[in-house]
Amino acid sequence: MAERNTTDAELGGASVATPRAPGGSAVPESTARENTASGDRRPGAHTLRSGPGRLLVWFYGVFTVAAVSRSAAQILTRFDEAPLAYTLSAVAGLVYALITLSLVRGGEGARRVGLVCCTGELLGVLGVGAWTLAEPSAFPDATVWSDFGVGYLFLPVALPVAGLLWLRRKQPAGEGGR
């Protein structure tokens, strides 16, 4: 949480609260206003939950519940039928959960975790999608990422791309962002 230093304004001695970073440097007013509006008062925290970010949080939340619950049921009831497929679905669910948490949490560290997880998800979807087409016998049952996510309207391919674009867009100025 940002420290708030109170200083006397030149006119009339009125007190004005100026947001300060933990090191004592002033936080730009636009950043402080944006963080406060999103409910996050940390300096440099991002509003990944606004606009398209909110939609991504919703989709990733739904995919987390779907993938984790589906894989848990499959692992508990018939793991011996398709252990690779069910394990990959569980991994997909955990990746979705990490991305959801990083989008909700915001901040630079969470943004980095989100970028790594979205990249891993995209590589997983492309790799498993190609594998299921090249060697269908390896997958007696479908995974979330089978055939590039055809069972989920190809959203498993679209989500990491959208997530990467959103997280890169929200990169702080001065670090290669806009």
FIKOLZA-1660 file (N, C-alpha, C; in steps of 0.1 Angstrom, whole numbers, plus 5000, padded with zeros to 4 digits):
% residues 178
   i   px   py   pz ch aa at
   1 5008 4988 5000  A  M  N
   1 5000 5000 5000  A  M CA
   1 5009 5012 5000  A  M  C
   2 5005 5023 4993  A  A  N
   2 5013 5035 4992  A  A CA
   2 5013 5043 5004  A  A  C
   3 5024 5048 5008  A  E  N
   3 5024 5057 5020  A  E CA
   3 5019 5071 5015  A  E  C
   4 5012 5078 5024  A  R  N
   4 5007 5091 5020  A  R CA
   4 5014 5101 5029  A  R  C
   5 5021 5110 5023  A  N  N
   5 5027 5121 5030  A  N CA
   5 5019 5133 5028  A  N  C
   6 5016 5140 5039  A  T  N
   6 5008 5153 5039  A  T CA
   6 5018 5164 5038  A  T  C
   7 5016 5174 5029  A  T  N
   7 5024 5186 5028  A  T CA
   7 5015 5198 5028  A  T  C
   8 5020 5209 5032  A  D  N
   8 5012 5221 5032  A  D CA
   8 5013 5227 5018  A  D  C
   9 5001 5231 5013  A  A  N
   9 5000 5238 5000  A  A CA
   9 5004 5252 5002  A  A  C
  10 5009 5259 4992  A  E  N
  10 5014 5272 4993  A  E CA
  10 5002 5282 4996  A  E  C
  11 4990 5279 4992  A  L  N
  11 4979 5288 4994  A  L CA
  11 4971 5284 5006  A  L  C
  12 4972 5292 5016  A  G  N
  12 4963 5290 5028  A  G CA
  12 4967 5279 5037  A  G  C
  13 4978 5273 5035  A  G  N
  13 4983 5262 5044  A  G CA
  13 4974 5250 5044  A  G  C
  14 4966 5248 5034  A  A  N
  14 4957 5236 5033  A  A CA
  14 4966 5224 5031  A  A  C
  15 4962 5213 5037  A  S  N
  15 4969 5200 5036  A  S CA
  15 4965 5193 5023  A  S  C
  16 4974 5188 5016  A  V  N
  16 4972 5180 5004  A  V CA
  16 4979 5166 5005  A  V  C
  17 4972 5156 5003  A  A  N
  17 4978 5142 5004  A  A CA
  17 4984 5139 4991  A  A  C
  18 4997 5136 4991  A  T  N
  18 5004 5132 4979  A  T CA
  18 5008 5117 4980  A  T  C
  19 5004 5109 4971  A  P  N
  19 5008 5095 4972  A  P CA
  19 5023 5094 4970  A  P  C
  20 5029 5085 4978  A  R  N
  20 5043 5083 4977  A  R CA
  20 5046 5068 4976  A  R  C
  21 5055 5064 4968  A  A  N
  21 5060 5051 4967  A  A CA
  21 5067 5047 4979  A  A  C
  22 5069 5034 4982  A  P  N
  22 5076 5030 4995  A  P CA
  22 5090 5037 4996  A  P  C
  23 5097 5039 4985  A  G  N
  23 5110 5046 4986  A  G CA
  23 5109 5061 4988  A  G  C
  24 5097 5066 4988  A  G  N
  24 5095 5080 4991  A  G CA
  24 5093 5089 4979  A  G  C
  25 5094 5083 4966  A  S  N
  25 5092 5091 4955  A  S CA
  25 5077 5092 4952  A  S  C
  26 5073 5103 4946  A  A  N
  26 5059 5106 4943  A  A CA
  26 5054 5097 4932  A  A  C
  27 5042 5092 4934  A  V  N
  27 5035 5084 4924  A  V CA
  27 5028 5093 4914  A  V  C
  28 5029 5092 4901  A  P  N
  28 5022 5101 4892  A  P CA
  28 5007 5101 4895  A  P  C
  29 5001 5112 4894  A  E  N
  29 4987 5114 4898  A  E CA
  29 4978 5105 4890  A  E  C
  30 4981 5103 4877  A  S  N
  30 4973 5094 4868  A  S CA
  30 4973 5080 4873  A  S  C
  31 4985 5075 4877  A  T  N
  31 4986 5062 4882  A  T CA
  31 4979 5060 4896  A  T  C
  32 4981 5070 4904  A  A  N
  32 4974 5069 4917  A  A CA
  32 4959 5069 4916  A  A  C
  33 4954 5078 4907  A  R  N
  33 4939 5078 4904  A  R CA
  33 4935 5065 4898  A  R  C
  34 4942 5059 4889  A  E  N
  34 4938 5046 4882  A  E CA
  34 4938 5035 4893  A  E  C
  35 4948 5035 4901  A  N  N
  35 4949 5024 4911  A  N CA
  35 4938 5025 4921  A  N  C
  36 4935 5037 4925  A  T  N
  36 4924 5039 4935  A  T CA
  36 4911 5035 4929  A  T  C
  37 4909 5039 4916  A  A  N
  37 4896 5036 4910  A  A CA
  37 4894 5021 4909  A  A  C
  38 4905 5013 4907  A  S  N
  38 4904 4999 4906  A  S CA
  38 4904 4991 4919  A  S  C
  39 4905 4999 4930  A  G  N
  39 4905 4993 4943  A  G CA
  39 4919 4989 4947  A  G  C
  40 4929 4991 4939  A  D  N
  40 4943 4988 4942  A  D CA
  40 4951 5000 4945  A  D  C
  41 4956 5002 4957  A  R  N
  41 4963 5014 4960  A  R CA
  41 4978 5013 4960  A  R  C
  42 4983 5001 4954  A  R  N
  42 4997 4999 4953  A  R CA
  42 5003 5007 4942  A  R  C
  43 5014 5014 4944  A  P  N
  43 5020 5021 4932  A  P CA
  43 5024 5012 4921  A  P  C
  44 5021 5016 4909  A  G  N
  44 5025 5007 4898  A  G CA
  44 5016 4996 4895  A  G  C
  45 5005 4994 4903  A  A  N
  45 4996 4982 4901  A  A CA
  45 4988 4985 4889  A  A  C
  46 4984 4975 4882  A  H  N
  46 4977 4977 4869  A  H CA
  46 4962 4973 4871  A  H  C
  47 4954 4979 4862  A  T  N
  47 4940 4976 4863  A  T CA
  47 4937 4965 4852  A  T  C
  48 4942 4953 4854  A  L  N
  48 4940 4942 4845  A  L CA
  48 4926 4937 4845  A  L  C
  49 4918 4942 4855  A  R  N
  49 4904 4937 4857  A  R CA
  49 4894 4946 4850  A  R  C
  50 4899 4956 4843  A  S  N
  50 4890 4966 4836  A  S CA
  50 4888 4962 4821  A  S  C
  51 4877 4967 4815  A  G  N
  51 4875 4965 4801  A  G CA
  51 4876 4951 4797  A  G  C
  52 4884 4948 4786  A  P  N
  52 4886 4934 4781  A  P CA
  52 4892 4925 4792  A  P  C
  53 4900 4931 4801  A  G  N
  53 4906 4923 4812  A  G CA
  53 4895 4916 4820  A  G  C
  54 4884 4923 4822  A  R  N
  54 4873 4917 4830  A  R CA
  54 4867 4905 4823  A  R  C
  55 4866 4906 4809  A  L  N
  55 4861 4895 4801  A  L CA
  55 4870 4883 4802  A  L  C
  56 4883 4886 4801  A  L  N
  56 4893 4875 4802  A  L CA
  56 4893 4868 4816  A  L  C
  57 4891 4876 4826  A  V  N
  57 4890 4870 4840  A  V CA
  57 4878 4861 4840  A  V  C
  58 4867 4865 4834  A  W  N
  58 4854 4857 4834  A  W CA
  58 4857 4844 4826  A  W  C
  59 4862 4845 4814  A  F  N
  59 4865 4833 4806  A  F CA
  59 4875 4824 4813  A  F  C
  60 4886 4829 4818  A  Y  N
  60 4896 4821 4825  A  Y CA
  60 4890 4814 4838  A  Y  C
  61 4881 4822 4845  A  G  N
  61 4875 4816 4856  A  G CA
  61 4866 4804 4853  A  G  C
  62 4858 4806 4842  A  V  N
  62 4849 4795 4837  A  V CA
  62 4858 4783 4833  A  V  C
  63 4868 4786 4825  A  F  N
  63 4877 4775 4820  A  F CA
  63 4884 4768 4832  A  F  C
  64 4887 4775 4842  A  T  N
  64 4894 4769 4854  A  T CA
  64 4884 4759 4860  A  T  C
  65 4872 4763 4863  A  V  N
  65 4862 4755 4869  A  V CA
  65 4859 4743 4860  A  V  C
  66 4857 4745 4847  A  A  N
  66 4854 4734 4838  A  A CA
  66 4865 4724 4837  A  A  C
  67 4878 4729 4835  A  A  N
  67 4889 4719 4833  A  A CA
  67 4892 4712 4846  A  A  C
  68 4892 4719 4857  A  V  N
  68 4896 4713 4870  A  V CA
  68 4885 4702 4874  A  V  C
  69 4872 4706 4873  A  S  N
  69 4862 4697 4877  A  S CA
  69 4861 4685 4868  A  S  C
  70 4862 4687 4855  A  R  N
  70 4862 4676 4845  A  R CA
  70 4874 4667 4848  A  R  C
  71 4886 4672 4849  A  S  N
  71 4897 4663 4851  A  S CA
  71 4897 4656 4864  A  S  C
  72 4892 4663 4874  A  A  N
  72 4891 4657 4888  A  A CA
  72 4882 4645 4887  A  A  C
  73 4870 4647 4881  A  A  N
  73 4861 4635 4879  A  A CA
  73 4867 4624 4871  A  A  C
  74 4874 4627 4860  A  Q  N
  74 4879 4617 4852  A  Q CA
  74 4891 4610 4859  A  Q  C
  75 4899 4617 4866  A  I  N
  75 4910 4611 4873  A  I CA
  75 4905 4602 4884  A  I  C
  76 4895 4606 4891  A  L  N
  76 4889 4598 4903  A  L CA
  76 4881 4586 4898  A  L  C
  77 4875 4587 4886  A  T  N
  77 4866 4576 4883  A  T CA
  77 4872 4566 4872  A  T  C
  78 4881 4572 4863  A  R  N
  78 4885 4563 4852  A  R CA
  78 4899 4567 4847  A  R  C
  79 4908 4569 4856  A  F  N
  79 4921 4574 4852  A  F CA
  79 4929 4564 4843  A  F  C
  80 4926 4551 4846  A  D  N
  80 4933 4540 4838  A  D CA
  80 4929 4540 4823  A  D  C
  81 4918 4546 4819  A  E  N
  81 4914 4547 4805  A  E CA
  81 4922 4556 4797  A  E  C
  82 4926 4568 4802  A  A  N
  82 4933 4577 4794  A  A CA
  82 4942 4586 4804  A  A  C
  83 4952 4581 4810  A  P  N
  83 4959 4589 4820  A  P CA
  83 4966 4601 4815  A  P  C
  84 4971 4600 4803  A  L  N
  84 4978 4612 4797  A  L CA
  84 4968 4623 4794  A  L  C
  85 4956 4620 4788  A  A  N
  85 4946 4630 4785  A  A CA
  85 4941 4637 4798  A  A  C
  86 4938 4629 4808  A  Y  N
  86 4932 4634 4820  A  Y CA
  86 4943 4643 4828  A  Y  C
  87 4955 4638 4828  A  T  N
  87 4966 4646 4834  A  T CA
  87 4968 4659 4827  A  T  C
  88 4968 4659 4814  A  L  N
  88 4969 4672 4806  A  L CA
  88 4958 4681 4809  A  L  C
  89 4946 4676 4810  A  S  N
  89 4934 4684 4814  A  S CA
  89 4935 4691 4827  A  S  C
  90 4941 4683 4837  A  A  N
  90 4943 4688 4850  A  A CA
  90 4954 4699 4850  A  A  C
  91 4965 4697 4842  A  V  N
  91 4975 4707 4840  A  V CA
  91 4969 4720 4834  A  V  C
  92 4960 4718 4824  A  A  N
  92 4954 4730 4818  A  A CA
  92 4946 4737 4828  A  A  C
  93 4938 4730 4836  A  G  N
  93 4930 4737 4847  A  G CA
  93 4939 4745 4856  A  G  C
  94 4950 4739 4860  A  L  N
  94 4959 4747 4869  A  L CA
  94 4965 4759 4862  A  L  C
  95 4968 4758 4850  A  V  N
  95 4973 4770 4842  A  V CA
  95 4963 4780 4841  A  V  C
  96 4950 4776 4839  A  Y  N
  96 4939 4786 4838  A  Y CA
  96 4937 4793 4852  A  Y  C
  97 4939 4785 4862  A  A  N
  97 4937 4791 4876  A  A CA
  97 4948 4801 4878  A  A  C
  98 4961 4798 4875  A  L  N
  98 4972 4808 4877  A  L CA
  98 4969 4821 4868  A  L  C
  99 4965 4819 4856  A  I  N
  99 4962 4831 4848  A  I CA
  99 4951 4839 4854  A  I  C
 100 4940 4832 4858  A  T  N
 100 4929 4840 4865  A  T CA
 100 4934 4847 4877  A  T  C
 101 4942 4841 4885  A  L  N
 101 4947 4848 4897  A  L CA
 101 4956 4860 4893  A  L  C
 102 4964 4858 4883  A  S  N
 102 4973 4869 4879  A  S CA
 102 4965 4881 4874  A  S  C
 103 4955 4878 4866  A  L  N
 103 4946 4889 4861  A  L CA
 103 4939 4896 4872  A  L  C
 104 4934 4888 4882  A  V  N
 104 4927 4895 4893  A  V CA
 104 4936 4902 4902  A  V  C
 105 4948 4897 4905  A  R  N
 105 4957 4903 4914  A  R CA
 105 4963 4916 4909  A  R  C
 106 4967 4916 4896  A  G  N
 106 4973 4928 4891  A  G CA
 106 4987 4930 4896  A  G  C
 107 4993 4941 4892  A  G  N
 107 5007 4944 4896  A  G CA
 107 5017 4938 4887  A  G  C
 108 5029 4942 4888  A  E  N
 108 5040 4938 4879  A  E CA
 108 5043 4923 4880  A  E  C
 109 5044 4918 4892  A  G  N
 109 5048 4904 4894  A  G CA
 109 5037 4895 4888  A  G  C
 110 5024 4898 4891  A  A  N
 110 5013 4890 4886  A  A CA
 110 5012 4891 4871  A  A  C
 111 5016 4903 4865  A  R  N
 111 5016 4904 4851  A  R CA
 111 5026 4895 4844  A  R  C
 112 5038 4894 4851  A  R  N
 112 5048 4885 4846  A  R CA
 112 5044 4871 4846  A  R  C
 113 5038 4867 4858  A  V  N
 113 5033 4853 4859  A  V CA
 113 5023 4850 4848  A  V  C
 114 5014 4860 4846  A  G  N
 114 5004 4858 4836  A  G CA
 114 5010 4857 4822  A  G  C
 115 5020 4865 4819  A  L  N
 115 5027 4863 4806  A  L CA
 115 5033 4850 4804  A  L  C
 116 5040 4845 4814  A  V  N
 116 5046 4831 4814  A  V CA
 116 5035 4821 4812  A  V  C
 117 5025 4822 4820  A  C  N
 117 5014 4811 4819  A  C CA
 117 5006 4812 4806  A  C  C
 118 5004 4823 4801  A  C  N
 118 4997 4824 4788  A  C CA
 118 5006 4819 4777  A  C  C
 119 5019 4821 4777  A  T  N
 119 5028 4816 4768  A  T CA
 119 5028 4801 4769  A  T  C
 120 5029 4795 4781  A  G  N
 120 5029 4781 4783  A  G CA
 120 5016 4775 4778  A  G  C
 121 5005 4782 4781  A  E  N
 121 4992 4777 4777  A  E CA
 121 4991 4776 4761  A  E  C
 122 4996 4786 4755  A  L  N
 122 4996 4787 4740  A  L CA
 122 5004 4775 4734  A  L  C
 123 5016 4774 4740  A  L  N
 123 5025 4763 4736  A  L CA
 123 5018 4749 4738  A  L  C
 124 5012 4748 4750  A  G  N
 124 5005 4735 4753  A  G CA
 124 4993 4732 4743  A  G  C
 125 4985 4742 4740  A  V  N
 125 4974 4740 4731  A  V CA
 125 4979 4736 4717  A  V  C
 126 4990 4743 4713  A  L  N
 126 4995 4740 4699  A  L CA
 126 5002 4727 4699  A  L  C
 127 5009 4723 4710  A  G  N
 127 5016 4710 4710  A  G CA
 127 5007 4699 4712  A  G  C
 128 4997 4700 4721  A  V  N
 128 4988 4689 4723  A  V CA
 128 4978 4688 4711  A  V  C
 129 4974 4700 4706  A  G  N
 129 4966 4699 4694  A  G CA
 129 4972 4692 4682  A  G  C
 130 4985 4695 4680  A  A  N
 130 4992 4688 4669  A  A CA
 130 4994 4673 4672  A  A  C
 131 4997 4670 4685  A  W  N
 131 4999 4657 4689  A  W CA
 131 4987 4648 4687  A  W  C
 132 4975 4654 4691  A  T  N
 132 4963 4646 4690  A  T CA
 132 4959 4644 4675  A  T  C
 133 4963 4653 4666  A  L  N
 133 4960 4650 4652  A  L CA
 133 4970 4640 4646  A  L  C
 134 4983 4641 4651  A  A  N
 134 4993 4633 4645  A  A CA
 134 4993 4618 4650  A  A  C
 135 4989 4617 4663  A  E  N
 135 4989 4604 4669  A  E CA
 135 4976 4602 4678  A  E  C
 136 4964 4601 4672  A  P  N
 136 4952 4600 4680  A  P CA
 136 4951 4589 4689  A  P  C
 137 4959 4578 4687  A  S  N
 137 4958 4566 4696  A  S CA
 137 4964 4569 4709  A  S  C
 138 4972 4580 4710  A  A  N
 138 4978 4584 4723  A  A CA
 138 4968 4590 4732  A  A  C
 139 4956 4594 4727  A  F  N
 139 4946 4601 4734  A  F CA
 139 4932 4594 4732  A  F  C
 140 4930 4583 4740  A  P  N
 140 4917 4576 4739  A  P CA
 140 4905 4584 4743  A  P  C
 141 4908 4595 4750  A  D  N
 141 4897 4605 4754  A  D CA
 141 4903 4619 4752  A  D  C
 142 4894 4628 4750  A  A  N
 142 4898 4642 4746  A  A CA
 142 4903 4649 4759  A  A  C
 143 4912 4659 4756  A  T  N
 143 4917 4668 4767  A  T CA
 143 4911 4682 4763  A  T  C
 144 4913 4691 4772  A  V  N
 144 4908 4705 4769  A  V CA
 144 4915 4710 4757  A  V  C
 145 4927 4706 4755  A  W  N
 145 4935 4711 4744  A  W CA
 145 4935 4702 4731  A  W  C
 146 4928 4691 4731  A  S  N
 146 4927 4682 4720  A  S CA
 146 4922 4689 4707  A  S  C
 147 4928 4686 4696  A  D  N
 147 4925 4692 4683  A  D CA
 147 4924 4707 4684  A  D  C
 148 4933 4713 4691  A  F  N
 148 4934 4728 4693  A  F CA
 148 4922 4734 4700  A  F  C
 149 4915 4725 4708  A  G  N
 149 4904 4730 4716  A  G CA
 149 4890 4730 4709  A  G  C
 150 4889 4721 4699  A  V  N
 150 4877 4721 4691  A  V CA
 150 4865 4718 4700  A  V  C
 151 4866 4710 4710  A  G  N
 151 4855 4707 4719  A  G CA
 151 4850 4719 4727  A  G  C
 152 4858 4730 4727  A  Y  N
 152 4855 4742 4734  A  Y CA
 152 4855 4754 4725  A  Y  C
 153 4851 4751 4712  A  L  N
 153 4849 4762 4702  A  L CA
 153 4862 4769 4699  A  L  C
 154 4873 4762 4700  A  F  N
 154 4887 4768 4698  A  F CA
 154 4890 4779 4708  A  F  C
 155 4883 4781 4718  A  L  N
 155 4886 4791 4728  A  L CA
 155 4900 4788 4735  A  L  C
 156 4904 4776 4737  A  P  N
 156 4917 4773 4743  A  P CA
 156 4929 4779 4734  A  P  C
 157 4927 4781 4721  A  V  N
 157 4937 4788 4713  A  V CA
 157 4935 4803 4714  A  V  C
 158 4923 4808 4714  A  A  N
 158 4921 4822 4714  A  A CA
 158 4924 4829 4727  A  A  C
 159 4921 4822 4738  A  L  N
 159 4923 4828 4751  A  L CA
 159 4938 4832 4754  A  L  C
 160 4948 4823 4752  A  P  N
 160 4961 4828 4755  A  P CA
 160 4966 4839 4746  A  P  C
 161 4961 4839 4733  A  V  N
 161 4965 4850 4725  A  V CA
 161 4959 4863 4730  A  V  C
 162 4946 4863 4733  A  A  N
 162 4940 4875 4739  A  A CA
 162 4947 4879 4752  A  A  C
 163 4950 4869 4761  A  G  N
 163 4957 4872 4773  A  G CA
 163 4970 4878 4771  A  G  C
 164 4978 4873 4762  A  L  N
 164 4991 4878 4759  A  L CA
 164 4990 4893 4754  A  L  C
 165 4981 4895 4745  A  L  N
 165 4979 4909 4740  A  L CA
 165 4975 4918 4751  A  L  C
 166 4966 4914 4760  A  W  N
 166 4961 4922 4771  A  W CA
 166 4972 4925 4781  A  W  C
 167 4979 4915 4784  A  L  N
 167 4990 4917 4794  A  L CA
 167 5002 4925 4789  A  L  C
 168 5005 4924 4776  A  R  N
 168 5015 4932 4770  A  R CA
 168 5010 4947 4769  A  R  C
 169 4998 4949 4766  A  R  N
 169 4992 4962 4765  A  R CA
 169 4993 4969 4778  A  R  C
 170 4991 4962 4789  A  K  N
 170 4991 4968 4802  A  K CA
 170 5005 4969 4808  A  K  C
 171 5016 4967 4800  A  Q  N
 171 5029 4968 4805  A  Q CA
 171 5032 4983 4809  A  Q  C
 172 5038 4985 4820  A  P  N
 172 5040 4999 4825  A  P CA
 172 5049 5007 4815  A  P  C
 173 5046 5020 4814  A  A  N
 173 5055 5028 4806  A  A CA
 173 5069 5028 4812  A  A  C
 174 5079 5029 4803  A  G  N
 174 5093 5029 4808  A  G CA
 174 5098 5015 4807  A  G  C
 175 5089 5005 4805  A  E  N
 175 5094 4991 4804  A  E CA
 175 5090 4985 4791  A  E  C
 176 5090 4993 4781  A  G  N
 176 5086 4988 4768  A  G CA
 176 5071 4988 4765  A  G  C
 177 5063 4993 4774  A  G  N
 177 5048 4993 4772  A  G CA
 177 5044 5006 4766  A  G  C
 178 5031 5008 4765  A  R  N
 178 5025 5020 4759  A  R CA
 178 5019 5029 4770  A  R  C
% end
